[in-house]
Amino acid sequence: MDNRKEKILNLVIENYISNAEPVGSKFLVSAEDLDLSEATVRNELRALEAEGYLTHPHTSAGRIPTEKGYKHYIKNLNLAKSQISKNDSKVLSSSLEKTSDNELALKHLAKTMVELSNETVVIAFSPENIYYTGLSNLFNKPEFTELSLVTDISEVFDNFEDSLEGFFEKVDNNPQYFIGDEHPFGEMLSVLSMRFGKDGLVAIMGPKRMDYKYNFGLMKKLLELI
């Protein structure tokens, strides 16, 4: 992919992550100072759609990312430099309770991560001992307003132990993204996960339209704390 297409794809994805609205050529030219004509941007958007990186809802001329688009975006992000603000880092650090009950301390950390990320957080102390919090965040996303999708998400968590067992084998001690068909929790979700301790696993789960940079920085901070 050439640099111009790469830039336009990134702008579409990042604006869609922020606003949950399809992104059109007129918006990109006016809001992003591309120094390109609207016709040129429109042609590039068409090309990106033809190549499978973007699609468009029937009711809108704007584009939204496909799973292929998100995977390309993640692959080319410099996640090693991702970090959260000093304030958020302080909030997460201070939420780590001084207690001999390690599970209770991690559950408290998970709740703080939910507040900071506005996503769902899962902690598995083993494949049979699972805690999750922030599920309402998923249901409040515009992607999941349809009742059928809420039902699908609910079924994922009702059968979480069965799905998680095989997922353990895919995850190592470094944060890693799994998008759509790369994980067993439903193609509508993206998952950022890592292992900890002997049998532990932690995951941030959300729609594909999640803040990948921020969440990766948040997980890196968690790794420092546990």
Stockholm file with secondary structure:
# STOCKHOLM 1.0

chainA/1-226         MDNRKEKILNLVIENYISNAEPVGSKFLVSAEDLDLSEATVRNELRALEAEGYLTHPHTSAGRIPTEKGYKHYIKNLNLAKSQISKNDSKVLSSSLEKTSDNELALKHLAKTMVELSNETVVIAFSPENIYYTGLSNLFNKPEFTELSLVTDISEVFDNFEDSLEGFFEKVDNNPQYFIGDEHPFGEMLSVLSMRFGKDGLVAIMGPKRMDYKYNFGLMKKLLELI
#=GR chainA/1-226 SS CCHHHHHHHHHHHHHHHHHCSCBCHHHHHHHHCCCSCHHHHHHHHHHHHHTTSEECCTTCSSBEECHHHHHHHHHTSCGGGCCCCHHHHHHHHHTSCCCSCHHHHHHHHHHHHHHHHSSEEEEEEETTEEEEECHHHHHTSGGGCSHHHHHHHHHHHHTHHHHHHHHGGGCCSSCEEEEGGGSSSCTTEEEEEEEETTTEEEEEEEESSSCHHHHHHHHHHHHHHC
#=GC SS_cons         CCHHHHHHHHHHHHHHHHHCSCBCHHHHHHHHCCCSCHHHHHHHHHHHHHTTSEECCTTCSSBEECHHHHHHHHHTSCGGGCCCCHHHHHHHHHTSCCCSCHHHHHHHHHHHHHHHHSSEEEEEEETTEEEEECHHHHHTSGGGCSHHHHHHHHHHHHTHHHHHHHHGGGCCSSCEEEEGGGSSSCTTEEEEEEEETTTEEEEEEEESSSCHHHHHHHHHHHHHHC
//
